[in-house]
Amino acid sequence: MNGLERIKTVLDGKQADMPPIMLHNFMPAASELGMTMEQYRTSPENIAKAHITMARKYSLDGILLDIDTCMEASAIGVPVDYPEDEPARVTGPASNDIHALMEMMNPDKLMKCDRIQIMLEAVSLIRSRVGGELLIRGNCDQMAFSLAMLAYGMTDFMADLLDEEREEQILALIDRAYAVHLQYHKLMKQAGADITSFGDSSCGPDLISRDCYLKFAYPFHQRLKKDLEQEGIQTICHICGNLDNIVEDVAGIGFTGVEIDYKTNIENAAKVFAGKSAVFGIIDPSGMFYFGTPEQVAEETRHVLDVFQGKNLVIGAGCALPSNTPEANLRAFAEAARNWSAKA
């Protein structure tokens, strides 16, 4: 099996010849080639070169193509800062007028955004060079709840979730953000991604209650799964932090895959997602991949594979790897995964 076949086999609920590996590695991919984040995010050629080089070097089965978590936000007009050697970041709300924010949420703005065009061209370049060999996963951050929050401002948005008088307006804003987000998935698929993925990093139990998740995020996750199925698009859901309080809710949606952060109870997650969604990730990107020793990374890799028995899992980091993640740790991860075998 090649990388594409290996991951696709797991996504289809079957067992591959060996556990597939994939890393959320746009920052180390750039830093390993001596690129600043500015040089990376402004050049489709640099993006493609960085990811293909990283995949070849560490024998990855797929490429998770990401630029930063502000792509849609910048497209609709949310203020964004672009540090030379850090990922882009939102610097403030777009407006304090919720009606103005709803007007900003126009899906047509995506095709007019230079940053979105760079991303789509990078996908096409990667497709032309490794398509059919490595799985190409186009990341579509941020999903509706998180995009609405970035536009509204985190403090006011979170406070207004608890204001019954604002509930209808907040849901209407998320609904408009959803239309923008759905269009990004379609564009990513058209550009050549085999699958897509999304982050809804602010709707997890680390930030909001399960009740708030079920009211303001869960219905849009259900809708996205249904709408993408109609488009023939498979997607991976990522929610940062500890998912224990909502893990069964997320599993019940039936996404093709769910990327799990290291804080989540992986023994329980392995059971809950079995037969429902393939699991991606789980290893701590900072505490283990960046600060750990190669021996610790290898041990943790084997532990995660033992928990899942090498099934229903595309192993990697539970979230984005930091820039300059040690090469020795990345090699230890890849070698441990490739050499793993199920215990009798």
C-alpha positions, 0 to 999 in steps of 0.5 A, a space after each residue: 500500500 502507498 500512503 493514500 491507500 493506507 489512510 483511505 483503508 482506515 477511513 473505510 473502516 478496514 485495517 491497513 498493512 501498517 498504521 498510517 502516520 500523518 502530522 499537523 506540521 506546517 510550522 516545522 515543515 517551514 522551519 526545516 527548510 529555513 523558511 519564515 512563516 511569511 515566506 511560507 504563507 505567501 508562496 504556493 510553491 514554498 508551501 508545496 515544497 515544504 510539505 512534500 519535503 517533510 512527507 518524504 523525509 519522515 515517510 508520512 502517508 499524507 500531507 495535512 495542508 494548513 497555513 494558519 487558523 485565520 484564513 476565513 477570518 481574513 477573507 471576510 474582513 476580520 483584523 489579522 496580524 501577520 508576524 514575520 516568523 509566527 502564524 497569522 493571528 486575529 487582533 480584534 473583532 471586526 465590528 461590535 454590530 452583529 448585523 454588520 457582522 452578518 453582512 460580512 459573512 459572504 461566501 463569495 469573499 473567499 474567491 476574492 481573497 489572495 490568501 485563499 487563492 494561495 492555499 488553493 494553488 498550493 493544494 493543486 501543486 501538491 496534487 500534481 506532484 504527489 496525488 495518488 501517492 500521498 493523501 492530501 488533506 486540506 484544512 478549512 479552519 475555522 468552522 462556524 462557531 469559531 469563525 463567528 467568535 473571531 469576528 465577534 470578539 471572544 469575550 463578548 461572544 462567550 458572554 452572549 452565549 449565556 444571554 437568552 435575549 441574544 441567543 437568536 442573533 448569535 445562532 443567526 451569526 453562526 448560520 451565516 458563518 457556516 455558509 462561508 465555511 461550507 464554501 471553503 470545503 467545496 473550494 478545497 475539494 475542487 483544488 485537489 484535496 482528497 479529504 478536508 478537515 476543519 477546526 472548531 477549536 473554541 467549542 470544546 469543553 475546555 471553553 464552553 459547557 456541553 449544553 452550550 456545545 449542543 445548542 450552538 455548535 453541534 447542530 452545525 456539525 451535524 449539518 456539515 456532515 450531511 452537506 459534505 456527504 451530498 458533495 462527496 466530500 469526506 472531512 475530519 473534525 478537530 476540537 481542541 482540548 479535552 473532549 471527554 464531556 462531549 466525546 459520545 456526541 461528536 462520535 454520534 455525528 459520524 464524521 469520516 474522522 475525528 482528530 483527538 487532542 492529547 487531553 482526551 481519555 484515549 482508552 475511552 475514545 478508542 471504544 467510543 469511536 470504534 465503528 463510527 469515525 476514524 481517529 486522528 492524532 492524539 500525541 501531545 504536540 508540545 509536551 511530547 513532540 517538542 519537549 520530550 526525548 526521542 525515547 519518550 516520543 517512541 514510547 508514547 507512540 507505541 502506547 497509543 498504538 497499543 490502545 487502538 491495537 493499530 486499528 481505526 487510527 491515523 496516528 500523529 500529533 493531536 494538534 499543530 506541531 510547534 516550529 523547530 520540533 526536534 528532528 530526532 523526535 519526529 524520526 523517533 515517532 515515525 520509526 516507532 509507528 513503522 516498527 510497531 506490531 500488535 501484541 499477541 
